[in-house]
Amino acid sequence: MSDKTPFYKPTKFSGAIHENIDSFIQKYNKASNINGWSVEQKKSFLPIYLVNTASTFLDNFENNYPTSNWDQVERALRLEFEPTAQKHMLRTMLEKRKQLPEETTASYINDAENLCKRIDPNMSQSEIAHTIMKGLKPEIARYVGILDNTNLEDLKKNIRKYESIEFMINGKTTQSNDDIRTQITKEHVNIIEENKTKKQIDTLTNQISNLETTINNLNQQIINNNKNFGKSNNNQYTNRPEINRQYTNRLHQGQVNSNKNNYIQNSNYEKRDNRPNYNNSNRYNSNQGNDPQARNSYHNRKPNFTNSDKRIQCEHCNYYNHNSSECKWKLICTICGKRYHTAETCYSKNVDSKSKNE
């Protein structure tokens, strides 16, 4: 048989919000007792089992108090990492702690007793027994409630009597070994699932953070592209009205020149006034020869109207479909110099206004 003593390794403590400093100190003291550490060794070995924030706190504390002992270090750890309402939280947990449907009485009693000791290490046995009885299953509490439960030991004996009677009557205990084994297995599986779920949550959180960063970058790229596209459009169409204006001016100038050329060409051939002369002998006489009398007899003939159909002939244009006051031949445009319209209805003016609007 080996002479080596067993070595108990306590868990490490980081000071995270989900960790309990009270549970860590309990396990650390248990490891010290099992391993046979002295008080000085407890203080010397402590940095091995502290990480992150807890390790930094211990370094700061030892720098400020280099001659401190284990009791002072333990008190400082509790003050630093113990929640402000630690005892209130523990009392709330104890009040809500009830024996679960598939939980053994031994598991419930030990868990409730541990909470009582953490709330008040000097809590009396009668108070502990009374507190535990309130959370027992109703069928167990009805039986042991009429018995003497002065202390915790008496309460446990009375519960064992109840389990023995149940076994004699029903041939089974409140929970079989298989049920107990199943319960333990479920507890371990739940712990594994909780750790697995926590890792999955951390992974999903990182993925969501990366997606948010990617989306923000894409949104910024879209904004920049829209700004650049707007600038390029502004540069492309800045001079467009000037180009249209120049084109309109050239078009108008070409029309004026064309009118001038026509006027000069007509003046070279025949001197005539601006009024349209529909009795001109040069028109419609290609087949009449050069006889002036024949031409005059054809063009100077008067319309054959009766007295009822006789109409008034316009003095300006010689048409019969209107009188002189309604004749548009008198209208002369001040923009293009042509007749039959005014500057307000001039085509050239409308072209200029459309080009400016574009």
C-alpha positions as CSV (number, residue, x, y, z in Angstrom):
1,M,0.0,0.0,0.0
2,S,1.4,3.4,-1.0
3,D,2.5,5.8,1.8
4,K,1.8,8.9,-0.3
5,T,-1.0,11.1,0.9
6,P,-3.6,12.2,-1.6
7,F,-3.4,15.6,-3.1
8,Y,-6.5,17.7,-3.6
9,K,-6.3,20.5,-6.2
10,P,-8.7,23.4,-5.7
11,T,-10.4,25.1,-8.6
12,K,-9.1,28.4,-9.9
13,F,-10.8,31.7,-9.3
14,S,-10.8,34.7,-11.7
15,G,-13.2,37.1,-10.1
16,A,-15.8,36.9,-12.9
17,I,-19.4,37.8,-12.1
18,H,-20.6,34.2,-12.4
19,E,-18.0,32.9,-9.9
20,N,-18.6,32.6,-6.1
21,I,-15.8,33.7,-3.8
22,D,-17.4,31.9,-0.9
23,S,-17.3,28.6,-2.7
24,F,-13.7,29.1,-3.8
25,I,-12.5,29.8,-0.3
26,Q,-14.4,26.8,1.1
27,K,-12.7,24.5,-1.5
28,Y,-9.3,26.1,-0.9
29,N,-9.5,25.6,2.8
30,K,-10.6,22.0,2.2
31,A,-7.5,21.5,-0.1
32,S,-5.3,23.0,2.6
33,N,-6.6,20.5,5.2
34,I,-6.3,17.5,2.9
35,N,-2.8,18.4,1.7
36,G,-1.6,19.4,5.1
37,W,-0.7,23.0,4.3
38,S,0.4,25.3,7.0
39,V,-1.0,28.9,7.3
40,E,2.0,30.3,5.6
41,Q,1.8,27.7,2.8
42,K,-1.9,28.6,2.3
43,K,-0.9,32.2,1.7
44,S,2.1,31.3,-0.5
45,F,0.2,28.8,-2.7
46,L,-2.8,31.1,-3.2
47,P,-1.4,33.0,-6.3
48,I,-1.3,29.7,-8.2
49,Y,-5.1,29.4,-8.1
50,L,-6.0,33.0,-8.8
51,V,-6.2,34.3,-12.4
52,N,-7.2,37.5,-14.3
53,T,-8.8,40.1,-12.0
54,A,-8.4,38.1,-8.8
55,S,-4.6,37.7,-9.5
56,T,-4.2,41.4,-10.2
57,F,-6.1,42.2,-6.9
58,L,-3.8,40.0,-4.9
59,D,-0.7,41.6,-6.4
60,N,-2.0,45.1,-5.5
61,F,-3.0,43.9,-2.0
62,E,0.4,42.4,-1.3
63,N,2.2,45.5,-2.5
64,N,0.1,47.6,-0.1
65,Y,0.3,45.2,2.8
66,P,3.4,43.1,2.5
67,T,3.2,41.7,6.0
68,S,-0.4,40.5,5.9
69,N,-1.4,37.0,7.0
70,W,-3.9,34.5,5.6
71,D,-6.9,35.8,7.6
72,Q,-6.3,39.3,6.3
73,V,-6.0,38.0,2.7
74,E,-9.2,36.0,3.0
75,R,-11.1,38.9,4.5
76,A,-9.8,41.2,1.7
77,L,-10.9,38.7,-1.0
78,R,-14.4,38.4,0.4
79,L,-14.8,42.2,0.6
80,E,-13.6,42.7,-2.9
81,F,-15.4,39.9,-4.8
82,E,-18.4,39.1,-2.6
83,P,-21.7,40.6,-3.9
84,T,-23.0,43.6,-1.9
85,A,-26.2,41.8,-1.1
86,Q,-24.7,38.3,-0.7
87,K,-26.6,37.3,2.4
88,H,-29.9,38.7,1.1
89,M,-29.4,36.7,-2.1
90,L,-28.6,33.5,-0.1
91,R,-31.7,34.0,2.1
92,T,-33.9,34.4,-1.0
93,M,-32.4,31.2,-2.5
94,L,-33.1,29.3,0.8
95,E,-36.7,30.5,0.9
96,K,-37.3,29.4,-2.6
97,R,-35.4,26.1,-2.3
98,K,-37.8,23.1,-2.4
99,Q,-37.2,19.5,-2.8
100,L,-37.6,18.6,-6.5
101,P,-39.9,15.8,-7.6
102,E,-37.0,13.4,-8.5
103,E,-34.5,14.7,-6.0
104,T,-33.5,12.5,-3.1
105,T,-34.0,13.8,0.5
106,A,-30.3,13.5,1.2
107,S,-29.4,15.8,-1.8
108,Y,-32.0,18.4,-0.7
109,I,-31.1,18.3,3.0
110,N,-27.4,18.8,2.4
111,D,-27.9,21.6,-0.1
112,A,-30.3,23.4,2.2
113,E,-27.9,22.9,5.2
114,N,-25.0,24.4,3.2
115,L,-27.1,27.5,2.4
116,C,-28.0,27.9,6.1
117,K,-24.3,27.7,7.0
118,R,-23.3,30.2,4.4
119,I,-26.0,32.7,5.6
120,D,-25.1,32.3,9.3
121,P,-22.3,29.9,10.4
122,N,-23.7,30.1,13.9
123,M,-27.3,29.2,13.0
124,S,-28.9,27.0,15.6
125,Q,-29.7,23.3,14.9
126,S,-33.4,23.8,15.6
127,E,-33.6,26.7,13.1
128,I,-31.8,24.7,10.4
129,A,-34.2,21.7,10.9
130,H,-37.3,24.0,10.8
131,T,-36.0,25.7,7.6
132,I,-35.3,22.3,5.9
133,M,-38.7,20.9,6.8
134,K,-40.5,23.7,5.0
135,G,-39.0,22.6,1.7
136,L,-39.6,18.9,2.0
137,K,-42.1,17.1,-0.2
138,P,-45.6,17.4,1.2
139,E,-46.0,13.7,1.8
140,I,-42.7,13.6,3.8
141,A,-43.4,16.8,5.7
142,R,-46.8,15.6,6.8
143,Y,-45.3,12.5,8.4
144,V,-42.1,14.0,10.0
145,G,-44.0,17.2,11.1
146,I,-45.7,15.4,14.0
147,L,-42.4,13.9,15.3
148,D,-39.7,15.5,17.4
149,N,-37.3,17.5,15.2
150,T,-35.3,19.4,17.8
151,N,-32.1,19.3,15.7
152,L,-31.0,18.3,12.3
153,E,-29.9,14.8,13.4
154,D,-33.4,14.0,14.7
155,L,-34.9,15.3,11.5
156,K,-32.8,13.0,9.4
157,K,-33.7,10.0,11.6
158,N,-37.4,10.7,11.2
159,I,-37.1,11.0,7.4
160,R,-35.3,7.6,7.3
161,K,-38.3,6.1,9.4
162,Y,-40.7,7.4,6.8
163,E,-38.7,5.9,3.9
164,S,-38.6,2.5,5.8
165,I,-42.4,2.6,6.3
166,E,-42.9,3.4,2.6
167,F,-40.7,0.5,1.6
168,M,-42.6,-1.9,3.8
169,I,-46.0,-0.7,2.5
170,N,-45.3,-0.2,-1.2
171,G,-42.2,-2.5,-1.5
172,K,-40.1,0.4,-2.8
173,T,-38.2,3.3,-1.4
174,T,-39.0,6.9,-2.3
175,Q,-36.3,6.5,-5.0
176,S,-34.6,3.4,-6.3
177,N,-30.9,3.2,-7.0
178,D,-31.7,3.4,-10.7
179,D,-33.6,6.6,-10.2
180,I,-30.8,8.0,-8.1
181,R,-28.3,7.0,-10.8
182,T,-30.5,8.5,-13.5
183,Q,-30.8,11.7,-11.5
184,I,-27.0,12.0,-11.1
185,T,-26.6,11.3,-14.8
186,K,-29.1,14.0,-15.7
187,E,-27.3,16.5,-13.5
188,H,-24.0,15.8,-15.2
189,V,-25.6,16.1,-18.6
190,N,-27.2,19.4,-17.7
191,I,-23.8,20.7,-16.6
192,I,-22.3,19.6,-19.9
193,E,-25.2,21.2,-21.9
194,E,-24.9,24.4,-20.0
195,N,-21.2,24.7,-20.8
196,K,-21.9,23.7,-24.4
197,T,-24.6,26.3,-24.7
198,K,-22.4,29.0,-23.2
199,K,-19.7,28.3,-25.8
200,Q,-22.3,28.4,-28.6
201,I,-23.6,31.7,-27.3
202,D,-20.1,33.1,-27.3
203,T,-19.6,31.9,-30.9
204,L,-22.9,33.4,-32.0
205,T,-22.1,36.7,-30.3
206,N,-18.8,36.9,-32.1
207,Q,-20.4,36.1,-35.5
208,I,-23.1,38.7,-34.9
209,S,-20.4,41.3,-34.1
210,N,-18.5,40.4,-37.3
211,L,-21.7,40.7,-39.3
212,E,-22.5,44.1,-37.9
213,T,-19.0,45.3,-38.7
214,T,-19.4,44.0,-42.3
215,I,-22.8,45.7,-42.7
216,N,-21.5,49.0,-41.4
217,N,-18.6,48.8,-43.9
218,L,-20.9,48.0,-46.8
219,N,-23.2,50.9,-45.9
220,Q,-20.3,53.3,-45.8
221,Q,-19.1,52.1,-49.2
222,I,-22.6,52.6,-50.6
223,I,-22.7,56.2,-49.2
224,N,-19.3,56.9,-50.7
225,N,-20.3,55.5,-54.1
226,N,-23.5,57.6,-54.2
227,K,-21.5,60.7,-53.4
228,N,-19.0,60.0,-56.2
229,F,-21.8,59.2,-58.6
230,G,-23.5,62.5,-57.8
231,K,-20.3,64.5,-58.3
232,S,-19.7,62.8,-61.7
233,N,-23.2,63.6,-62.9
234,N,-22.9,67.2,-61.8
235,N,-19.6,67.6,-63.7
236,Q,-21.1,65.9,-66.8
237,Y,-24.2,68.1,-67.1
238,T,-22.9,71.4,-65.8
239,N,-22.3,72.9,-69.3
240,R,-25.3,71.4,-70.9
241,P,-27.5,74.5,-70.8
242,E,-24.6,76.5,-72.4
243,I,-24.3,73.9,-75.2
244,N,-28.1,74.0,-75.9
245,R,-28.0,77.8,-75.9
246,Q,-25.2,77.9,-78.4
247,Y,-27.0,75.4,-80.6
248,T,-30.2,77.5,-80.5
249,N,-28.2,80.6,-81.4
250,R,-26.7,78.9,-84.4
251,L,-30.1,77.7,-85.5
252,H,-31.6,81.1,-85.2
253,Q,-28.7,82.7,-87.0
254,G,-29.0,80.2,-89.8
255,Q,-32.7,81.1,-90.2
256,V,-32.0,84.8,-90.3
257,N,-29.3,84.3,-92.9
258,S,-31.6,82.1,-94.9
259,N,-34.2,84.8,-94.9
260,K,-31.7,87.4,-96.0
261,N,-30.5,85.3,-98.8
262,N,-34.0,84.7,-100.0
263,Y,-34.7,88.4,-99.9
264,I,-31.6,89.2,-101.8
265,Q,-32.3,86.6,-104.4
266,N,-35.8,87.9,-105.0
267,S,-34.5,91.5,-105.3
268,N,-32.1,90.4,-108.0
269,Y,-34.9,89.1,-110.1
270,E,-37.8,91.3,-109.5
271,K,-38.5,94.4,-107.5
272,R,-41.8,94.1,-105.7
273,D,-43.4,95.1,-102.4
274,N,-43.9,92.7,-99.5
275,R,-47.5,92.1,-100.1
276,P,-48.5,88.9,-101.7
277,N,-49.8,89.6,-105.2
278,Y,-51.9,86.8,-106.4
279,N,-52.5,88.5,-109.8
280,N,-48.8,88.3,-110.7
281,S,-48.6,87.3,-114.4
282,N,-45.5,85.1,-113.7
283,R,-47.6,82.5,-111.9
284,Y,-49.7,79.8,-113.5
285,N,-49.0,81.0,-117.0
286,S,-46.5,78.5,-118.3
287,N,-49.0,77.4,-120.9
288,Q,-50.4,80.9,-121.8
289,G,-47.4,82.0,-123.9
290,N,-46.1,85.5,-123.7
291,D,-49.3,87.3,-124.7
292,P,-50.1,89.9,-122.0
293,Q,-53.7,90.1,-122.9
294,A,-54.1,86.4,-122.5
295,R,-52.4,86.5,-119.2
296,N,-54.5,89.4,-117.9
297,S,-57.7,87.8,-119.2
298,Y,-56.9,84.6,-117.2
299,H,-55.7,86.1,-113.9
300,N,-57.8,89.3,-113.7
301,R,-61.1,87.5,-114.1
302,K,-63.5,88.2,-111.2
303,P,-65.2,85.5,-109.3
304,N,-68.6,84.8,-110.6
305,F,-70.7,85.5,-107.4
306,T,-74.3,86.3,-107.2
307,N,-75.6,89.1,-105.0
308,S,-76.4,86.7,-102.2
309,D,-73.0,85.0,-102.3
310,K,-70.8,88.1,-102.7
311,R,-68.1,88.4,-100.1
312,I,-65.7,91.2,-99.1
313,Q,-62.1,91.0,-100.4
314,C,-59.2,91.8,-97.9
315,E,-57.4,95.0,-99.0
316,H,-54.0,93.6,-97.7
317,C,-53.7,90.1,-98.9
318,N,-56.6,90.0,-101.5
319,Y,-58.1,86.9,-99.8
320,Y,-61.9,86.5,-99.6
321,N,-62.1,84.4,-96.3
322,H,-61.7,87.5,-94.0
323,N,-61.9,91.2,-94.0
324,S,-59.1,93.8,-93.6
325,S,-59.5,94.2,-89.8
326,E,-58.9,90.4,-89.3
327,C,-56.0,90.1,-91.7
328,K,-52.8,88.7,-90.1
329,W,-50.6,89.9,-93.0
330,K,-50.1,93.2,-91.0
331,L,-48.5,91.2,-88.1
332,I,-44.7,91.3,-88.2
333,C,-42.5,89.5,-85.6
334,T,-39.9,91.6,-83.9
335,I,-37.6,88.5,-83.3
336,C,-37.4,86.8,-86.7
337,G,-38.8,89.6,-89.0
338,K,-41.5,87.4,-90.5
339,R,-45.2,88.1,-91.0
340,Y,-48.4,86.4,-89.9
341,H,-47.3,86.1,-86.2
342,T,-46.0,88.2,-83.3
343,A,-43.0,87.8,-81.0
344,E,-45.2,86.1,-78.3
345,T,-46.0,83.2,-80.7
346,C,-42.6,83.1,-82.4
347,Y,-41.2,79.6,-82.9
348,S,-37.6,80.8,-82.3
349,K,-38.5,82.2,-78.9
350,N,-40.2,78.9,-77.9
351,V,-37.1,76.9,-78.9
352,D,-34.9,79.2,-76.7
353,S,-37.2,78.8,-73.7
354,K,-37.2,75.0,-74.0
355,S,-33.4,74.8,-74.2
356,K,-33.1,76.9,-71.1
357,N,-35.5,74.8,-69.1
358,E,-33.5,71.7,-70.0
